[in-house]
Amino acid sequence: MAVMTTIARSIGQQWRRSTINRPWQLHTSRYLILQAFAESLTLRRLSDSDSGIVALDVNRPESKNAIGKNMLRGLLRCLEILDDDCSAKVMMIRSSVPNVFCAGADLKGSVSDVFIQERRTMAPMEVQSFVNDLRSAFSLIEALSIPTIAVIEGAALGGGLEMALSCDLRICGENSVLGFPETGLAIIPGAGGTQRLSRLVGKSVAKDLIFTGRKVSGAEAYSMGLANYCVAPASAYSKALELAREINQKGPVAVRMAKQAINEGFDMDMESALKLEEDCYEEVLHTKDRLEGLTAFAQKRKPIYSGE
């Protein structure tokens, strides 16, 4: 499958249309993703009481998890599958490589400095095409209907931080290092960094970090609102799993509608945003889960939600 450059929702819609009435194709695609990209990406579905939690593990130690073209193709395929998986309720993105989340974009598959590679060995049109595809992939993460959690231990730089920003929540270890070094190489964050960072921490703080290329620790990231939690080193995954379990116990439709209301209403005027909230609330009114929640509360037991 070629790397796709359309916007996130179009990617998901095109893939869903291609698999209608062909469930065998979905099963085959899942198998191929887990096998073909096992060296750098693994999509794991947790089991038993954690069923509904999905972990996307990044494992490319030779380049500090820098995102190359093959890895980007694998990421797009994994996200397409996840977008159509009704059993998934929350996703975590984590690194299997010690002391690094993601070092950015590896534009030539090199283990050397990826930013120097960008400037020296690629034509401008080739760079632009790759960055456009990377932006589309991160937009697809952001557009997923389920909550997403970035589990950050070690370095999250450039494209790696852009990937984390596309997630709903970010959990940092105290030893994490986050930043956008691009302006030091006469480029800018081009896969959503200038826009998502400023919306998250405000224009002034975003300008400080991007203009200077300054790196911040996990604790500083938490203090400025860049991270939701800062925990002891090597504890980010445990905290992320704790949050994922909390989310996993909630009504799946309610969680999806809450995410839609927050994300889509954020840039609307208040009147339009409240109308959106009304529409999202109406979606949960007629679900079996809402009745199950009321019944479980009355019977003083834990609800069992089906996502219907």
C-alpha positions as CSV (number, residue, x, y, z in Angstrom):
1,M,0.0,0.0,0.0
2,A,1.4,3.4,-0.9
3,V,1.8,6.1,1.7
4,M,-1.4,8.1,1.8
5,T,-1.4,11.9,1.8
6,T,-5.1,12.6,2.2
7,I,-6.5,14.0,5.4
8,A,-7.1,11.7,8.3
9,R,-10.8,11.2,8.0
10,S,-10.6,10.6,4.3
11,I,-8.0,7.9,4.9
12,G,-10.2,6.1,7.4
13,Q,-13.3,6.4,5.2
14,Q,-11.6,5.1,2.1
15,W,-10.2,2.1,3.9
16,R,-13.6,1.3,5.5
17,R,-15.3,1.4,2.2
18,S,-12.8,-1.0,0.7
19,T,-13.5,-3.6,3.4
20,I,-17.3,-3.6,3.4
21,N,-18.7,-7.1,2.9
22,R,-15.2,-8.5,2.9
23,P,-14.5,-9.4,6.6
24,W,-11.8,-11.8,5.5
25,Q,-9.8,-8.9,4.1
26,L,-9.8,-7.2,7.5
27,H,-8.5,-10.3,9.2
28,T,-5.8,-10.7,6.6
29,S,-4.7,-7.1,6.9
30,R,-4.4,-7.4,10.7
31,Y,-2.2,-10.4,10.2
32,L,0.0,-8.7,7.7
33,I,0.5,-5.6,9.8
34,L,1.6,-7.6,12.8
35,Q,4.0,-9.6,10.7
36,A,5.3,-7.3,8.0
37,F,6.3,-4.5,10.4
38,A,7.2,-6.6,13.5
39,E,10.8,-5.2,13.4
40,S,9.7,-1.6,14.1
41,L,6.0,-1.7,15.1
42,T,3.8,-4.1,17.0
43,L,0.1,-3.6,17.6
44,R,-0.8,-5.5,20.7
45,R,-4.3,-6.1,22.1
46,L,-4.3,-6.7,25.9
47,S,-6.4,-9.5,27.2
48,D,-8.6,-10.6,30.1
49,S,-9.7,-7.7,32.2
50,D,-7.6,-5.4,30.0
51,S,-9.4,-6.4,26.8
52,G,-10.2,-3.2,24.9
53,I,-6.7,-1.7,25.6
54,V,-4.4,-1.6,22.6
55,A,-0.6,-0.8,22.8
56,L,1.3,0.3,19.7
57,D,5.0,-0.5,20.5
58,V,7.7,1.2,18.6
59,N,11.0,-0.7,18.3
60,R,13.7,0.7,16.1
61,P,16.7,0.9,18.3
62,E,19.3,1.4,15.6
63,S,17.8,4.9,14.8
64,K,16.4,5.7,18.2
65,N,12.9,5.1,16.9
66,A,13.2,7.7,14.2
67,I,10.3,7.4,11.7
68,G,11.5,6.3,8.3
69,K,9.4,5.7,5.2
70,N,8.7,2.0,5.9
71,M,7.8,2.6,9.5
72,L,5.5,5.4,8.4
73,R,3.7,3.0,6.0
74,G,3.3,0.6,8.8
75,L,2.0,3.2,11.2
76,L,-0.7,4.3,8.7
77,R,-1.8,0.7,8.2
78,C,-2.0,0.0,11.9
79,L,-4.0,3.2,12.5
80,E,-6.4,2.3,9.7
81,I,-7.1,-1.1,11.3
82,L,-7.5,0.4,14.7
83,D,-9.9,3.0,13.4
84,D,-12.2,0.2,12.3
85,D,-11.8,-2.0,15.3
86,C,-14.9,-1.8,17.4
87,S,-13.3,-3.8,20.3
88,A,-10.6,-1.1,20.8
89,K,-11.4,1.4,23.5
90,V,-8.1,3.1,24.3
91,M,-4.6,3.1,22.7
92,M,-1.2,3.6,24.2
93,I,1.9,4.5,22.0
94,R,5.1,3.5,23.7
95,S,8.7,2.7,23.0
96,S,10.4,-0.6,23.4
97,V,13.8,1.1,23.2
98,P,15.2,2.3,26.5
99,N,15.7,6.0,27.1
100,V,14.0,7.1,23.9
101,F,10.4,7.7,22.8
102,C,11.1,8.9,19.3
103,A,14.0,10.9,18.0
104,G,12.1,12.4,15.1
105,A,11.9,11.7,11.3
106,D,14.5,9.5,9.7
107,L,14.2,10.7,6.1
108,K,16.8,8.5,4.5
109,G,16.7,5.4,6.8
110,S,20.1,6.5,8.2
111,V,21.3,5.9,11.8
112,S,23.2,9.1,11.7
113,D,21.9,12.6,12.5
114,V,18.4,12.6,10.9
115,F,18.3,16.4,10.6
116,I,21.6,16.6,8.7
117,Q,20.3,13.9,6.4
118,E,17.2,16.0,5.7
119,R,19.2,19.0,4.7
120,R,22.0,17.3,2.7
121,T,20.7,14.3,0.9
122,M,17.1,14.9,-0.1
123,A,15.6,17.1,-2.7
124,P,13.1,19.7,-1.3
125,M,10.1,18.0,-3.1
126,E,11.1,14.7,-1.5
127,V,11.3,16.2,1.9
128,Q,8.0,18.0,1.5
129,S,6.2,14.8,0.3
130,F,7.5,12.8,3.3
131,V,6.6,15.6,5.8
132,N,3.1,15.8,4.3
133,D,2.6,12.1,4.8
134,L,3.9,12.3,8.3
135,R,1.4,15.1,9.0
136,S,-1.4,13.0,7.7
137,A,-0.4,10.1,9.9
138,F,-0.4,12.2,13.0
139,S,-3.7,13.7,12.0
140,L,-5.1,10.2,11.8
141,I,-3.9,9.5,15.4
142,E,-5.7,12.7,16.5
143,A,-8.8,11.8,14.6
144,L,-9.2,8.3,16.1
145,S,-12.5,8.1,18.0
146,I,-10.9,6.4,21.0
147,P,-8.6,8.1,23.5
148,T,-4.8,7.8,22.8
149,I,-2.0,8.0,25.3
150,A,1.7,8.8,24.6
151,V,4.0,7.0,27.0
152,I,7.2,9.1,27.0
153,E,10.5,7.9,28.6
154,G,13.6,9.6,27.4
155,A,13.8,11.7,24.2
156,A,10.8,12.9,22.3
157,L,12.2,15.3,19.8
158,G,11.0,16.9,16.5
159,G,8.6,14.4,14.8
160,G,8.6,12.3,18.0
161,L,7.2,15.2,20.0
162,E,4.7,15.9,17.1
163,M,3.5,12.3,17.4
164,A,3.0,12.7,21.1
165,L,1.1,15.9,20.6
166,S,-1.3,14.2,18.3
167,C,-2.3,11.9,21.3
168,D,-5.0,13.0,23.7
169,L,-2.8,12.5,26.8
170,R,0.9,12.5,27.5
171,I,2.6,10.7,30.4
172,C,6.3,11.6,30.9
173,G,9.0,10.1,33.0
174,E,11.1,12.6,34.9
175,N,14.1,11.8,32.8
176,S,12.3,12.6,29.6
177,V,13.6,15.3,27.2
178,L,11.1,17.1,24.9
179,G,11.8,19.7,22.3
180,F,11.7,21.0,18.8
181,P,15.3,21.5,17.5
182,E,14.3,22.3,14.0
183,T,15.0,26.0,13.9
184,G,18.6,25.3,14.7
185,L,18.7,23.6,11.3
186,A,16.8,26.4,9.4
187,I,13.6,24.4,9.2
188,I,10.4,24.4,11.3
189,P,8.3,21.6,12.9
190,G,6.2,20.6,9.8
191,A,4.1,17.7,10.9
192,G,1.7,19.6,13.1
193,G,4.1,20.8,15.8
194,T,3.6,24.6,15.4
195,Q,-0.2,24.2,15.6
196,R,-0.7,21.5,18.2
197,L,1.9,22.9,20.6
198,S,0.5,26.4,20.5
199,R,-3.1,25.1,21.1
200,L,-1.9,23.1,24.1
201,V,0.4,25.4,25.9
202,G,-0.4,28.8,24.4
203,K,1.2,30.9,21.7
204,S,3.8,32.5,23.9
205,V,5.2,29.3,25.4
206,A,5.1,27.6,22.0
207,K,7.1,30.5,20.5
208,D,9.7,30.2,23.2
209,L,10.2,26.5,22.7
210,I,10.2,26.6,18.9
211,F,12.1,29.8,18.3
212,T,15.0,28.7,20.7
213,G,14.8,25.0,20.1
214,R,15.1,24.6,23.9
215,K,14.6,21.1,25.3
216,V,12.6,20.7,28.5
217,S,12.5,18.0,31.1
218,G,9.5,15.9,32.0
219,A,8.9,18.0,35.1
220,E,9.0,21.2,33.1
221,A,6.7,19.8,30.4
222,Y,4.2,19.0,33.1
223,S,4.4,22.4,34.7
224,M,3.7,24.1,31.4
225,G,0.8,21.8,30.5
226,L,2.7,19.9,27.8
227,A,2.4,16.7,29.8
228,N,-0.6,15.5,31.8
229,Y,1.5,13.6,34.3
230,C,5.2,13.4,35.2
231,V,6.2,10.3,37.1
232,A,9.4,8.7,38.3
233,P,11.7,7.3,35.6
234,A,10.6,4.0,34.1
235,S,7.1,4.5,35.6
236,A,5.4,6.2,32.6
237,Y,4.0,2.9,31.2
238,S,2.6,1.9,34.6
239,K,0.8,5.3,34.9
240,A,-0.5,5.1,31.3
241,L,-1.8,1.6,31.9
242,E,-3.5,2.8,35.1
243,L,-5.3,5.6,33.1
244,A,-6.1,3.2,30.2
245,R,-7.8,0.9,32.7
246,E,-9.8,3.7,34.1
247,I,-11.0,4.7,30.7
248,N,-11.6,1.1,29.6
249,Q,-14.1,0.7,32.4
250,K,-16.2,3.7,31.2
251,G,-19.0,3.6,28.7
252,P,-17.3,3.3,25.3
253,V,-19.9,5.4,23.4
254,A,-19.8,8.0,26.0
255,V,-16.0,8.3,25.9
256,R,-16.0,8.6,22.1
257,M,-18.8,11.2,22.2
258,A,-16.9,13.2,24.9
259,K,-13.8,13.2,22.8
260,Q,-15.7,14.3,19.7
261,A,-17.5,17.1,21.6
262,I,-14.2,18.4,23.1
263,N,-12.1,18.2,19.9
264,E,-14.6,19.5,17.4
265,G,-16.1,22.1,19.8
266,F,-12.7,23.6,20.8
267,D,-12.4,26.0,17.9
268,M,-16.2,26.8,17.6
269,D,-18.0,29.8,19.0
270,M,-19.9,28.9,22.2
271,E,-23.3,28.6,20.6
272,S,-22.1,26.2,17.9
273,A,-20.1,24.2,20.5
274,L,-23.1,23.8,22.8
275,K,-25.1,22.6,19.9
276,L,-22.4,20.0,19.1
277,E,-22.5,18.9,22.7
278,E,-26.3,18.5,22.5
279,D,-25.9,16.3,19.4
280,C,-23.2,14.2,21.1
281,Y,-25.4,13.8,24.2
282,E,-28.2,12.7,22.1
283,E,-26.0,9.9,20.7
284,V,-25.7,8.4,24.2
285,L,-29.3,8.8,25.2
286,H,-30.5,5.8,23.2
287,T,-27.7,3.4,24.1
288,K,-28.0,0.1,26.0
289,D,-25.0,1.3,28.0
290,R,-26.8,4.3,29.4
291,L,-29.6,1.9,30.8
292,E,-26.9,-0.5,32.1
293,G,-25.2,2.4,33.9
294,L,-28.4,3.4,35.6
295,T,-29.3,-0.2,36.5
296,A,-25.9,-0.9,37.9
297,F,-25.9,2.3,40.0
298,A,-29.3,1.3,41.4
299,Q,-28.1,-2.2,42.2
300,K,-24.8,-1.0,43.6
301,R,-22.7,-3.1,41.3
302,K,-20.1,-2.4,38.7
303,P,-21.6,-1.8,35.2
304,I,-20.9,-4.1,32.3
305,Y,-20.8,-2.0,29.2
306,S,-21.1,-3.5,25.7
307,G,-20.5,-0.4,23.6
308,E,-24.1,-0.5,22.3
